[in-house]
């Protein structure tokens, strides 16, 4: 009826056209796609049975499941390490160059998780990291000044909730303004020295 492809035979289905068929007594027996669809429908109708079966299966085959999970985890871990090594081989020098030129104190570990990395994406990521670094420093620095301006004290305990919210909004706003100016200077210097 058709050519043999591993454990399937190629054949003609009324619904799916030419596709894989399960083999029974060396002949094409059932369309794989139709069977999967019927199986899914049956599982959805009989959720209670499926759940009971999976619980029984899990109890009986704990070691097998654990070994399969360990194998999958090991494969995943190896792929992740290879991807990270490839990433740093390809972009490591560029990352270090940009980080040193913008005076980034520490490169976030999440840089290796950039999807489809390019130099532009990496540059934007590093600028965001620098912005976060500057912002945390400026918020710390300006918060003291703003607290003193409003309360004549560095402690917020004596402030009302309204005063606290006003103070927090003000020092966050001022910190953002300063950080925007500093990032603009960093970008100008970076573009000058390209």
BELBEL-V293562 format. One record per residue. N is the residue number from 1. RES is the residue in one small letter. PSI is psi in whole degrees, -180 to 180 (* if undefined). D_CENTER is the distance of its C-alpha to the mean C-alpha in whole Angstrom. Layout:
# BELBEL-V293562
n-><N N>
res-><RES RES>
psi-><PSI PSI>
d_center-><D_CENTER D_CENTER>
This chain:
# BELBEL-V293562
n-><1 2 3 4 5 6 7 8 9 10 11 12 13 14 15 16 17 18 19 20 21 22 23 24 25 26 27 28 29 30 31 32 33 34 35 36 37 38 39 40 41 42 43 44 45 46 47 48 49 50 51 52 53 54 55 56 57 58 59 60 61 62 63 64 65 66 67 68 69 70 71 72 73 74 75 76 77 78 79 80 81 82 83 84 85 86 87 88 89 90 91 92 93 94 95 96 97 98 99 100 101 102 103 104 105 106 107 108 109 110 111 112 113 114 115 116 117 118 119 120 121 122 123 124 125 126 127 128 129 130 131 132 133 134 135 136 137 138 139 140 141 142 143 144 145 146 147 148 149 150 151 152 153 154 155 156 157 158 159 160 161 162 163 164 165 166 167 168 169 170 171 172 173 174 175 176 177 178 179 180 181 182 183 184 185 186 187 188 189 190 191 192 193 194>
res-><x x x x x x x x x x x x x x x x x x x x x x x x x x x x x x x x x x x x x x x x x x x x x x x x x x x x x x x x x x x x x x x x x x x x x x x x x x x x x x x x x x x x x x x x x x x x x x x x x x x x x x x x x x x x x x x x x x x x x x x x x x x x x x x x x x x x x x x x x x x x x x x x x x x x x x x x x x x x x x x x x x x x x x x x x x x x x x x x x x x x x x x x x x x x x x x x x x>
psi-><-37 -178 144 127 105 -112 9 161 143 136 178 122 144 -33 -47 1 -146 122 -176 144 145 150 133 119 48 21 156 128 -61 143 132 -44 -44 -42 -43 -42 -45 -40 -43 -43 -43 -43 -39 -33 -31 54 -39 -46 -44 -43 -45 -43 -44 -35 -46 -45 -44 -38 -42 -33 41 -45 -43 -45 -43 -44 -40 -42 -42 -42 -47 -42 -41 -43 -45 -42 -44 -44 -42 -45 -44 -44 -42 -41 -43 -42 -48 -30 -40 -43 1 -47 -42 -44 -48 -39 -51 -44 -39 -36 -29 6 47 124 -47 140 124 142 -23 -3 -30 -5 10 130 132 66 138 169 -36 -45 -41 -43 -46 -39 -45 -36 -41 -40 -41 -41 -44 -40 -48 -41 -45 -38 -46 -38 -44 -45 -47 -29 -39 -45 -46 -42 -44 -39 -44 -42 -12 33 153 0 132 0 -37 -8 150 170 -39 -44 -42 -46 -39 -45 -46 -45 -42 -47 -28 -41 -47 -41 -42 -43 -45 -43 -41 -42 -45 -40 -39 -44 -43 -44 -40 -45 -39 -44 -33 -41 24 *>
d_center-><47 44 42 41 37 36 36 37 40 39 41 42 40 42 39 36 38 38 36 35 38 38 41 44 47 46 46 43 43 40 37 34 32 35 35 31 32 35 33 30 33 34 31 31 35 35 32 34 35 32 31 34 34 30 31 34 32 30 33 35 32 30 31 30 26 26 26 24 21 22 22 19 17 19 19 15 15 18 15 13 16 17 14 14 18 18 16 18 21 20 19 20 23 22 20 23 25 23 22 26 27 25 26 23 23 20 17 14 12 9 11 10 6 8 8 12 13 17 19 19 15 15 18 17 14 17 19 17 17 20 21 19 21 24 24 24 27 29 28 29 32 33 33 36 38 37 38 41 42 42 43 45 43 39 39 37 39 42 40 40 37 38 38 35 33 35 35 31 31 33 31 28 29 32 29 27 30 30 27 27 30 29 26 29 31 28 27 31 32 29 30 34 33 31>
